């Protein structure tokens, strides 16, 4: 008799355990918001992640020309451009050689650099950038040529690590006009063109 009761108790416990076990699904299912218990629908914190796109994201400076009404002479004007990282002297000078935008031209900016010239390479050695270009980019009388070379020198010197600038045409070292009109093949700096230094 006692054995029979004990057997009934064991069967009852087994059935109760089976009733409480969680069902096994064959895979994940989508739950509707209405089927989620209210205490599990509390607010969650969100984290904002900044994603850097592969577009142009580094700001650099190039130099164009603008007439200074106080002296009625041309002065260099720094203008911001964006390039893809990492910043290199070649990328920055390519932005310079592409010239001012239409809006910048309407605002009085101009360039003395021939846009048909291509910057081929800009190796940097001992902080001296050697700008190798495809053909002459500075035309006109010497004062106009000086402004073109000043644009290039000031732009190159704004690249980190550059302290002087040399020029080559198709790999051949060039003598270029410094600010006083004399030709030189020595490295040039900002002090070489005092008459067009930005105010």
Secondary structure, 3 states (H helix, E strand, C coil): CHHHHHHHHHHHHHHHHHHHCCCCCCCCCCCCHHHCCHHHCCCCCCCCCCCCCCCCCEEEEEEEEEEECCCCEEEEEEEEEEECCCCCHHHHHHHHHCCCCHHHHHCCCECCECCCCCEEEEEEECCEEEEEECCCCECCCHHHHHHHHHHHHHHHHCCCCCCEEEEEECCEECCEECCCCCEECCCECHHHHHHHCCC
